[in-house]
Every structure is written in C-alpha cells, then in structure tokens.
Amino acid sequence: MRDFVLDAPNQERYTYFIALYGRDYQQRTGLLHIKHDFGDSIRDLHTLIRDRLNEVLGEETPSCYHILALAAPEPIPCPAPTN
C-alpha cells in the first residue's frame, strides 16, 4: 500500500484544523490550514497553528484546536458554501 504522505515528491505539507473559541469554546472557525515543511518539529507545528489562529481570530484569542488532517501533501479542495 502506498503511503501518500511519505511518498509525496516535495517537502511542503498542509495541516488542516478547526479552532474552538469564545465563551466555553462554543464558537468555531471554518477549516483552516497552514503550509509547513515536513521536517518541522511538533513544537514548531503547534507554534505555526497558534500563529495562524492569532491571525484569523485576533491577537492571543483564547482558543483550542482539533487537527483534522496532518501533513497532507497537497491542498484539500474546499468548495465555497452554497446558500
């Protein structure tokens, strides 16, 4: 079976997550991603996620997050929502 992460031709990866924030963490963001190098440490990855949250939600917004896809070798298409 082919490992799509390890066998990917480049070192850039996309990690996708949803953040929970607000009173009792009852609000959530849309699907967010960060682009990073596969060789980044777990600590560096969490720092990048925290920086992205601050960018989206505001400086030092209390939040927590749930990683949905770790180190996908290419962007996951996210179609625009329909009303």
C-alpha distances in whole Angstrom, upper triangle without the diagonal:
4,7,9,12,12,11,14,17,19,21,22,20,22,22,24,26,29,32,35,39,42,44,42,39,39,39,35,34,32,29,29,27,27,26,25,24,21,23,25,26,26,30,30,27,29,32,31,30,34,35,34,35,38,38,38,40,42,43,42,42,41,37,34,31,27,24,22,19,19,18,17,17,19,22,21,24,27,29,33,34,36,40
4,6,9,9,7,10,13,16,17,18,17,19,20,21,24,28,31,34,37,41,43,41,38,39,37,34,33,30,27,27,24,24,23,22,21,18,20,23,24,24,28,27,25,27,30,28,28,32,33,31,33,36,36,35,37,40,41,40,40,39,36,33,29,26,23,21,17,17,15,14,13,16,19,19,21,24,27,31,32,35,38
4,6,6,6,8,12,14,14,16,14,16,16,18,21,25,28,31,34,38,40,38,35,36,35,31,30,28,24,24,21,21,19,19,17,14,17,19,20,20,24,23,21,24,26,25,24,28,29,28,29,33,32,32,34,37,37,36,36,36,32,29,26,23,19,18,14,13,12,11,11,14,17,17,20,23,26,29,31,34,37
4,6,5,6,10,11,12,13,11,13,14,16,19,23,26,29,32,36,38,37,34,34,33,29,27,25,21,21,18,18,17,17,16,13,16,18,20,20,23,22,20,22,25,23,23,26,27,25,27,30,30,29,32,34,35,35,34,34,31,28,24,22,18,16,12,12,10,8,7,10,13,13,17,20,22,26,28,31,34
4,6,5,9,10,10,10,8,10,12,14,17,21,24,27,30,34,36,35,32,33,31,28,26,24,20,19,16,16,14,13,12,9,12,14,16,16,20,19,16,19,21,20,19,23,24,23,25,28,27,27,30,32,32,32,32,31,28,26,22,20,16,15,11,9,7,6,6,9,12,13,17,20,23,26,28,31,34
4,6,8,10,9,11,11,13,15,17,20,24,27,30,33,37,39,38,34,36,34,31,29,27,24,22,19,18,16,15,13,9,11,14,16,17,20,19,17,21,23,21,22,25,26,25,27,30,30,30,32,34,35,34,34,34,31,28,25,22,19,18,14,12,9,10,9,12,16,17,20,23,27,30,32,35,38
4,6,9,10,12,12,15,17,19,23,26,29,32,35,39,42,41,37,38,37,33,31,29,25,24,21,20,18,17,15,12,14,17,19,20,24,22,20,24,26,24,24,28,28,27,29,32,32,32,34,37,37,36,37,37,34,31,28,25,21,20,16,15,12,11,9,12,16,17,20,23,26,30,32,35,38
4,6,8,9,9,12,15,17,21,24,27,31,34,37,40,39,36,36,35,31,29,26,23,22,18,17,15,14,12,10,13,16,19,20,23,21,19,22,24,22,22,26,26,24,27,30,29,29,32,34,34,34,34,35,32,29,26,24,20,19,15,14,10,9,6,9,13,15,17,21,24,27,29,32,36
4,7,9,11,14,17,20,23,27,30,33,36,40,43,42,38,39,37,33,31,29,25,23,20,19,15,15,13,11,14,17,20,21,24,22,20,24,25,23,24,27,27,26,29,31,30,30,33,35,35,36,36,37,34,32,29,27,23,22,18,17,13,12,8,10,14,17,19,23,25,29,31,34,38
4,6,8,12,15,18,21,25,27,31,33,37,40,40,36,37,35,31,29,27,23,21,18,16,12,11,9,9,11,14,17,19,21,19,18,21,22,19,21,24,24,22,26,28,26,27,30,32,32,32,33,34,31,30,26,25,21,21,17,15,12,11,8,10,13,16,19,22,25,27,30,33,37
4,6,10,13,16,20,23,25,29,31,35,38,37,34,35,33,30,27,26,22,20,16,14,10,8,6,5,8,10,13,15,18,15,14,18,19,16,18,21,21,20,23,25,24,25,28,30,30,30,30,31,29,27,24,23,19,20,16,13,10,11,8,10,13,16,19,22,25,28,31,34,37
4,7,10,13,17,20,22,26,28,32,35,34,31,32,30,27,24,22,19,16,13,10,7,6,5,6,9,10,13,15,17,14,13,16,17,14,15,19,18,17,20,22,21,22,25,26,26,27,27,28,26,24,21,21,17,17,14,12,8,9,7,8,10,14,16,19,22,24,27,31,34
4,7,10,13,17,19,23,25,29,32,31,28,29,27,23,21,19,16,14,10,8,6,5,6,6,10,10,13,13,16,13,11,14,15,13,13,17,17,15,18,21,20,20,23,25,25,25,25,26,23,21,18,17,14,14,10,8,5,6,5,7,8,11,14,16,20,22,25,28,31
4,6,10,13,16,20,22,26,29,28,25,26,23,20,17,16,12,10,6,6,5,6,9,9,12,12,14,14,16,14,11,13,14,11,11,15,15,13,15,18,17,17,20,22,23,23,23,23,21,19,15,14,11,11,8,7,5,5,6,6,6,8,12,13,17,19,21,25,28
4,7,11,13,16,19,23,26,25,21,23,21,17,15,14,10,8,5,5,7,8,10,10,13,12,13,12,14,12,9,10,13,10,9,12,13,11,13,16,16,16,18,20,21,21,20,20,17,15,12,11,7,8,6,5,5,6,9,10,9,10,13,14,18,19,21,25,27
4,7,10,14,17,20,23,22,19,19,17,14,12,10,7,6,4,7,9,11,14,14,17,15,16,14,16,15,11,12,14,12,9,13,14,11,12,16,15,14,16,19,20,20,19,19,16,14,10,9,6,6,5,7,8,8,11,11,9,9,11,11,15,16,18,21,24
4,7,10,13,17,20,19,15,16,14,11,9,9,6,5,6,9,12,14,17,17,19,17,17,15,16,15,12,11,13,12,8,11,13,10,10,14,14,13,14,17,18,17,16,16,12,10,6,5,4,5,7,9,11,12,15,15,13,12,14,13,16,17,18,21,23
4,7,10,14,16,16,12,12,10,7,6,6,5,6,9,11,15,17,20,20,23,20,20,17,18,18,15,13,15,14,10,12,14,11,10,13,14,12,12,15,17,16,14,14,10,9,6,5,7,7,10,12,15,15,19,18,15,14,15,13,16,17,16,20,21
4,7,10,13,13,9,10,8,6,5,8,8,8,11,13,17,18,21,22,24,21,21,18,18,18,15,12,14,13,10,10,12,10,8,11,12,10,9,13,14,13,11,10,6,6,4,6,9,11,13,15,17,18,21,21,18,17,19,17,19,19,19,22,23
4,7,10,9,5,6,6,4,7,10,11,12,15,17,20,22,25,25,27,24,23,20,20,20,18,15,17,16,13,12,15,13,10,12,15,12,10,13,15,13,10,9,5,5,6,8,11,13,16,18,21,22,25,25,22,21,22,19,22,21,20,23,23
4,7,7,4,6,5,6,8,12,14,14,17,18,22,24,27,28,29,26,25,22,21,22,19,16,17,17,14,12,15,14,10,11,14,11,9,11,13,11,8,6,4,7,9,12,15,17,20,21,24,25,28,27,25,24,25,22,24,23,22,25,25
4,6,5,6,6,8,11,14,17,17,20,22,26,27,30,31,33,29,29,26,24,25,23,20,20,21,17,15,17,17,13,13,16,13,10,12,13,12,8,7,7,10,12,15,18,20,24,25,27,28,32,31,28,27,28,25,26,25,23,26,25
4,5,6,8,11,14,17,20,20,23,25,29,30,34,34,35,32,31,28,27,27,26,22,23,24,21,18,21,20,16,17,19,17,14,15,16,15,11,9,10,12,15,17,21,23,26,27,30,31,35,34,31,30,31,28,29,28,26,28,27
4,5,8,11,14,18,20,20,23,25,29,30,33,33,34,31,30,26,25,27,25,21,23,24,20,18,21,21,17,18,21,19,16,17,18,16,13,10,10,11,13,15,19,21,25,26,29,30,34,33,31,29,30,28,29,28,26,29,28
4,6,8,11,14,16,17,20,21,25,26,30,30,31,28,27,24,23,24,22,19,20,20,17,16,18,17,14,15,18,16,13,15,16,14,11,8,7,8,10,12,16,18,21,22,25,27,30,30,27,26,27,24,26,25,23,26,26
4,7,10,13,16,17,20,23,26,28,31,32,33,31,30,26,26,27,24,21,23,23,19,18,21,19,16,17,19,17,14,17,19,17,14,12,10,11,12,14,17,18,22,24,27,27,31,30,27,25,26,23,24,23,21,23,23
4,7,10,13,14,18,20,24,26,30,30,32,29,29,26,25,26,23,20,21,21,17,17,19,17,13,15,17,13,11,14,17,16,12,11,9,11,11,13,16,17,20,22,25,26,29,28,25,23,23,20,21,20,18,21,20
4,7,9,11,14,17,21,23,26,27,29,26,26,23,23,23,20,18,19,18,15,15,17,14,11,14,15,12,10,14,16,16,12,12,9,10,9,10,13,14,17,19,22,22,25,24,21,19,20,17,18,17,16,19,19
4,6,8,11,14,18,20,24,25,27,24,25,22,22,22,19,17,18,16,13,13,14,12,9,12,12,9,9,12,15,15,12,13,10,11,9,11,12,13,16,18,20,20,23,21,18,17,17,14,16,15,14,17,18
4,6,10,13,16,19,23,24,26,24,25,23,23,22,19,18,19,17,14,15,16,13,11,14,14,10,11,15,18,18,16,16,14,13,11,12,12,12,14,17,18,18,20,19,15,14,13,10,12,11,11,14,16
4,7,11,14,16,20,20,23,21,22,20,21,20,17,16,18,15,12,14,15,12,11,15,14,11,13,17,19,19,17,18,14,14,11,10,10,9,11,13,15,14,17,15,12,10,11,8,11,12,12,16,18
4,7,10,13,17,18,21,18,20,18,18,17,14,13,14,12,9,11,12,8,9,12,11,9,11,14,17,17,15,16,14,13,10,10,10,10,11,12,13,13,16,14,11,11,12,10,13,14,15,19,21
4,7,10,13,14,17,15,17,15,16,15,11,12,13,10,8,11,11,8,10,13,12,11,14,16,18,18,17,18,16,15,12,12,9,10,9,10,10,10,12,11,9,9,11,11,14,15,17,21,23
4,6,10,12,14,12,14,13,14,12,9,10,11,7,7,10,10,7,10,13,12,12,15,17,17,18,18,19,17,16,13,13,11,12,11,10,10,11,12,11,10,12,14,14,18,19,21,24,27
4,7,9,12,11,14,14,15,12,10,12,12,9,10,13,12,10,14,16,14,15,18,20,20,21,21,22,20,19,16,16,13,14,12,11,9,10,10,9,9,12,14,15,19,20,23,26,29
4,6,8,7,10,11,12,9,8,11,11,8,10,13,13,12,15,17,16,17,20,21,21,21,22,23,21,20,17,17,14,15,13,11,8,10,10,11,12,15,17,19,22,24,26,30,33
4,5,6,9,11,13,10,9,13,13,11,13,16,16,15,19,20,20,21,24,25,24,24,25,26,24,22,20,20,16,18,15,12,9,11,10,12,14,17,20,22,25,27,29,33,36
4,6,8,10,13,11,10,13,15,13,14,18,18,18,20,22,22,23,26,27,27,26,27,27,25,23,20,19,16,16,13,10,7,10,9,12,14,17,20,22,26,28,30,34,37
4,6,9,11,10,10,13,14,13,16,18,18,19,22,23,23,25,27,28,27,26,28,28,26,24,22,21,18,19,16,13,10,13,13,16,18,20,24,26,29,31,34,37,40
4,7,8,6,6,10,11,10,12,15,15,16,18,20,20,22,24,25,24,23,24,24,22,21,19,19,16,18,16,12,10,14,14,17,18,20,24,25,29,30,32,36,39
4,5,5,6,9,10,11,12,14,15,17,19,20,21,23,24,25,24,22,24,23,21,19,18,18,15,18,16,13,12,16,17,19,20,22,26,27,31,32,34,38,40
4,5,5,6,9,10,11,12,14,15,17,18,20,21,22,23,22,20,21,20,18,16,14,14,12,15,14,11,11,15,17,19,20,21,25,25,29,31,32,36,38
4,5,5,6,9,10,11,12,14,15,17,18,20,21,21,20,18,19,19,17,15,15,15,14,17,17,14,14,18,20,22,22,23,27,27,31,32,33,37,39
4,5,5,6,9,10,10,12,14,15,16,18,20,20,19,17,19,19,18,16,15,16,15,18,17,14,13,17,18,20,20,22,25,25,29,30,32,35,38
4,5,5,6,9,10,11,12,14,15,17,18,19,18,17,18,18,16,14,13,13,11,14,13,10,10,13,15,17,17,18,21,22,26,27,28,32,34
4,5,5,6,9,10,10,12,14,15,16,17,16,14,15,15,13,11,10,11,10,14,14,12,13,16,18,19,19,20,23,23,26,27,28,32,34
4,5,5,6,9,10,11,12,14,15,15,14,12,14,14,13,13,12,14,13,17,17,15,15,18,20,21,20,22,24,24,27,28,29,33,35
4,5,5,6,9,10,11,12,14,15,14,13,15,16,14,13,12,14,13,15,15,13,13,16,17,18,17,18,21,21,24,25,26,30,32
4,5,5,6,9,10,11,12,13,13,12,13,13,11,10,9,10,10,12,13,12,13,15,17,17,16,17,19,19,22,23,24,28,29
4,5,5,6,9,10,10,11,10,9,10,10,9,9,9,12,12,15,16,15,16,19,21,21,20,20,23,22,25,25,26,29,31
4,5,5,6,9,10,10,9,9,10,12,12,12,12,15,15,18,18,17,17,19,21,21,19,21,22,22,25,24,26,29,31
4,5,5,6,9,10,10,11,11,13,12,12,11,13,13,15,16,15,16,17,19,18,16,17,19,18,21,21,22,26,27
4,5,5,6,7,8,8,8,9,8,9,9,12,13,15,17,17,18,19,21,21,18,19,20,19,21,21,21,25,26
4,6,5,5,5,6,6,9,9,11,12,15,16,19,20,20,21,22,24,24,21,22,23,22,24,23,24,27,28
4,6,6,7,9,10,13,12,14,14,17,17,19,20,20,21,22,23,22,20,21,21,20,22,21,22,26,27
4,6,9,10,9,12,11,13,13,16,16,18,19,20,21,21,23,22,19,19,20,17,19,18,19,22,23
4,7,8,6,9,9,12,12,15,17,19,21,21,23,24,26,25,22,22,22,20,22,20,20,24,24
4,6,6,10,11,14,15,18,20,22,24,24,25,26,28,27,24,25,25,23,25,23,24,27,27
4,6,9,11,14,16,19,21,23,25,25,26,27,29,28,26,27,28,26,28,27,27,30,31
4,6,9,11,14,17,19,22,24,23,25,27,29,29,27,27,29,27,29,28,28,32,32
4,6,10,12,16,18,21,23,23,25,26,29,28,26,26,27,25,27,26,26,29,29
4,7,10,14,17,20,22,22,25,27,29,29,27,27,28,26,28,27,27,30,30
4,7,10,13,16,19,19,22,23,26,26,24,24,25,23,25,25,24,27,28
4,7,10,13,16,16,19,21,24,24,23,22,24,22,25,25,24,27,28
4,7,9,12,13,16,17,21,21,19,18,20,19,22,22,22,25,27
4,6,9,10,14,15,19,19,18,16,19,18,21,21,21,25,26
4,6,7,10,12,15,16,15,14,17,16,19,21,21,25,27
4,7,10,10,14,14,13,11,14,14,17,19,19,22,25
4,7,6,10,11,11,9,13,13,17,19,20,24,26
4,6,9,11,12,12,15,16,20,22,23,27,30
4,6,9,10,11,15,17,20,23,25,28,31
4,6,7,8,12,14,17,20,22,26,29
4,7,9,12,15,19,22,24,27,31
4,6,9,12,15,18,21,24,28
4,6,9,12,15,17,21,24
4,6,10,13,15,18,22
4,6,10,12,15,19
4,6,9,12,15
4,6,9,12
4,6,10
4,7
4
